[in-house]
Structures are given as C-alpha cells and as structure tokens.
Amino acid sequence: MSLATEIRAGRALVEIVAKDASLAKGLQKAQLRLKTFVSAVRSLAADMEVALSFGSAVGDLTKNFAA
C-alpha cells in the first residue's frame, strides 16, 4: 500500500470513530428523553388509578346512601 492510501484509510477510520461517537451521544440523549417520558406516563397512570379508585369509592357511597 502506498503512503497516500494508508493516510486515506486512516482518515476514514477516524471519520467512522468520530461519527460513531456522535451517534452514541445522540442515542444516549434519546434514551434519557425516553426514560423521562416513560416516567411521566407512569406517574400519570398512577394518578389516574388513584382518581379512578376514589371515584369508584364515591360511587359506592352514593349508591349505598341512596338505597
């Protein structure tokens, strides 16, 4: 291999490593955003569960009160 070919091959390797590092950084950022979203959805689901159980209890009380 000539020196110029070796230099081009080395440059390509550096570009791949640099692009891979950017991709990994982007994926980590996306992972963090997804974890934050999942946490918010879980919190909302828990709040809805509490509200539904409270609504059910109130419904039972009014049904028993009216009877």
Steps between C-alpha positions, in 0.01 A plus 500: 500500500622846427529765766212700347270197511598430860430862593157486332421174679605653832289807432199281423550317828517828692180620328319176587610522864397866518160429343455203732571723801240750377249221448563359848457847653174550308372159606579574865308826472205321339512233773485766770204670331319166467561415868364842598190444285441151644533639851241769424259244351540273804434792732190595302378140508546485877307827540221366279486178702459699822231719341311199365510317832383816678221542245399139548492542877287816472270319259459213745425743783235686303345174386484371859377838626220511244386146579 
